[in-house]
């Protein structure tokens, strides 16, 4: 998803993100605008309980992969969850995705934002 207004938000992969000993989730962000921005991120479990929140600044046209955000900002395994992302930066747009990686094989599964 991209956004062009300051009130845009998006869920990434409702009920598809995992953080356990067998799987990990990474989140990718791409600022597709010519202005610096900050993406606000909230992490939830499958029951809509907030597990953690943080902000990620991005320079114009910068890509950033956030490795294991659920493990970093929540305290327990997460067999199912989702992330809500948005920005309040006027005139900014971003694209987001997640990848769930099998820790044994290293195989990723791409999950687009919606």
C-alpha positions in Angstrom: 0.0 0.0 0.0 1.1 3.5 -0.5 -0.3 6.7 1.2 -0.4 10.3 0.3 -2.4 11.8 3.1 -1.3 12.2 6.8 -4.2 10.1 8.1 -3.5 7.0 6.1 -2.9 3.7 7.9 -2.7 0.1 6.9 -2.7 -3.3 8.5 0.0 -5.6 7.4 -1.0 -9.2 7.3 -3.8 -9.6 9.8 -3.3 -13.0 11.5 -0.3 -13.9 9.3 2.7 -12.6 11.2 4.5 -15.1 13.4 7.3 -14.9 16.0 8.2 -18.3 17.4 11.2 -20.6 17.6 10.2 -22.0 14.2 9.4 -18.8 12.3 10.3 -15.1 12.4 8.8 -12.1 10.7 10.6 -9.1 9.1 8.8 -5.9 8.0 10.0 -3.9 5.0 9.4 -0.2 4.5 10.0 2.0 1.5 9.6 5.8 1.5 8.4 6.5 -2.0 8.4 10.3 -1.5 10.9 13.1 -1.7 10.4 14.1 2.0 11.8 12.5 5.1 9.1 10.7 7.1 8.4 8.7 10.2 6.4 5.4 10.1 4.5 4.6 13.3 4.2 0.9 14.0 2.0 -1.0 16.5 2.3 -4.8 16.9 -0.8 -6.8 18.0 -1.4 -10.4 18.8 -4.4 -12.4 17.3 -6.7 -11.1 20.0 -6.0 -7.5 19.2 -3.8 -7.0 22.3 -1.1 -4.4 21.8 2.3 -6.1 22.1 4.5 -3.1 21.4 4.9 0.1 19.4 7.8 2.1 17.9 8.7 4.6 15.2 11.0 4.3 12.2 12.4 7.4 10.5 13.0 7.1 6.8 14.9 9.4 4.5 13.5 10.3 1.1 13.3 7.1 -1.1 14.9 5.0 1.7 14.3 1.3 2.1 14.6 -0.4 5.5 14.0 -3.9 6.6 13.1 -4.3 10.3 14.4 -7.7 11.4 12.3 -9.6 14.0 10.3 -6.6 15.3 7.9 -8.9 17.3 10.8 -10.5 19.1 12.4 -7.1 19.7 9.3 -5.3 21.0 7.1 -8.0 22.5 8.0 -10.4 25.3 6.3 -13.7 24.3 6.1 -15.9 21.3 3.5 -14.8 18.8 1.8 -17.6 16.9 -0.4 -15.2 15.1 -0.5 -11.4 14.9 -0.5 -8.3 12.8 1.1 -4.9 12.5 -0.6 -1.5 12.0 1.5 1.1 10.2 0.9 4.7 9.4 2.6 8.1 9.1 1.6 11.6 10.1 4.1 13.1 7.8 2.2 15.4 5.4 3.1 14.8 1.7 4.8 11.4 2.4 4.0 8.0 1.0 5.3 4.6 1.8 5.0 1.0 0.8 5.1 -1.8 3.4 5.3 -5.6 3.4 6.2 -8.4 5.7 8.1 -11.7 5.2 7.6 -14.7 7.4 10.8 -16.8 7.4 11.1 -20.5 8.3 14.0 -20.6 10.7 15.1 -24.1 9.6 15.1 -23.7 5.9 15.4 -19.9 5.6 12.5 -19.9 3.1 10.5 -16.6 3.2 6.9 -16.0 2.5 6.1 -12.5 1.1 3.0 -10.8 2.6 1.9 -7.5 1.1 0.3 -4.8 3.2 -3.4 -4.3 2.8 
